[in-house]
Amino acid sequence: MTQEQCTHRNNVQSSEKPQVYKVGIYGWRKRCLYFFVLLLMILILINLALTIWILKVMNFTIDGMGNLRITEKGLKVEGESEFLEPLYAKEIQSKP
């Protein structure tokens, strides 16, 4: 190869602009995606807050809920309770 051919090749290569391909999400699609992610985060926080609020108001604990406690002998109701459906029990005892 002569020196002229080599310089001609270099001139051709340098005159071409390198093509840059954008990879990813741009424009309105990106804004919509961010909006949906933000909306999902808000819904998750509201759901978590309402769940914690319900657990606190209904007095749920590891031992039971409200005035109803779970013991080794069965269920123990402390205070007054109202049953909306029929109550079936093998044995009901009151405090001595």
Number of C-alpha atoms within 10 A of each C-alpha: 5 6 7 9 10 10 11 10 10 11 11 9 11 9 8 8 7 8 6 6 6 7 6 6 10 9 7 9 10 12 12 11 12 12 12 12 12 12 12 12 12 12 12 12 12 12 12 12 12 12 11 12 12 12 13 12 9 11 13 16 11 7 10 15 14 16 14 16 16 13 10 6 6 7 11 16 14 11 8 6 10 5 6 6 6 6 6 7 6 4 5 7 6 6 4 3
